[in-house]
């Protein structure tokens, strides 16, 4: 029987350190063995408005997954896109008398400021849709060659009939419409077909293509940016729960059809929906809680802890006293970290909890009770310092 590797906390913390081979992340209920580097693609912002708590939850959980993977010594590459070619962005920018790209950069600054306050590590790659239009064109050509798409009147449509298996048809079509698509368009072979490329009208940004001047479809943008930055397979595809269908479903289907490699995403991490009084937080509902406002009330680590002290897939309702609870828990964690204590068993328990589907609440309980090295491990790995 092989002898387990016994490393000191300092050795474990060293970037690239080889840790106990039994430390394997479980995500979504199944083990995720990783080679080097681990690749995470995070569906990022459409930069036309400020960051609300729902956005922050998705980004903080993706950042935590990357940090837990790094805790095991596995190099991790993260790509988080910016969807700066989008009809809503174009419309809002025009209403404010701004060019879409310049306006998007301004809004992006505010989002990145909030993410820095929440200790979200800057991604390795930050692909912008407007810089990857050529990759979308190549994706469309690959899908056409594979028989997974067809061209019609300047559009390239992806064949999506098999993208929503097991879902209620009417609900799936309604979700497509809610996300800016038009399933009733008679020019499509099937209502589930979606544009990879579409002609641009007056006022829309446009780029040259073999099918005439136009712009990318939303799902195709993310598929192309993921392929361009991380290659044909990603280890974790992350975002909010509301991206499950149609966005992630079509992104994965397009990437897999273009490369012939499946699955495109080995695991998916979609943070639970954040609501207020039972209603999903959304600009259209007028019930947004803005990160910038919360940061006036509490430090970034307290807001981060409020987002993390739950199961990552769990939908939840924000309430003002939740931030007070998180600040109090953070203070207890700081006090515990200041206690003397060298308990390899407690540190091992903390690490095991984090590797068990990112069980942050359990890791926090162990850290507060044991204190010392165990608490410091949680502070370091969860970026709560």
Secondary structure as UniProt FT lines:
FT   HELIX           9..13
FT   TURN            15..16
FT   TURN            21..22
FT   STRAND          26..27
FT   TURN            28..29
FT   STRAND          30..31
FT   STRAND          38..45
FT   HELIX           53..71
FT   TURN            72..73
FT   STRAND          76..82
FT   HELIX           87..95
FT   TURN            96..97
FT   HELIX           100..117
FT   TURN            118..119
FT   HELIX           129..131
FT   HELIX           133..145
FT   TURN            146..147
FT   STRAND          149..152
FT   TURN            153..154
FT   STRAND          155..158
FT   TURN            161..166
FT   HELIX           169..178
FT   TURN            179..180
FT   TURN            183..184
FT   TURN            186..187
FT   TURN            191..192
FT   STRAND          194..199
FT   TURN            202..203
FT   TURN            210..211
FT   STRAND          214..216
FT   HELIX           218..230
FT   STRAND          234..240
FT   HELIX           241..243
FT   HELIX           244..248
FT   HELIX           249..259
FT   STRAND          265..271
FT   STRAND          274..276
FT   TURN            277..278
FT   STRAND          279..280
FT   HELIX           283..285
FT   HELIX           291..297
FT   HELIX           300..308
FT   TURN            312..313
FT   STRAND          316..317
FT   HELIX           320..337
FT   HELIX           344..355
FT   HELIX           360..370
FT   HELIX           372..381
FT   TURN            382..383
//
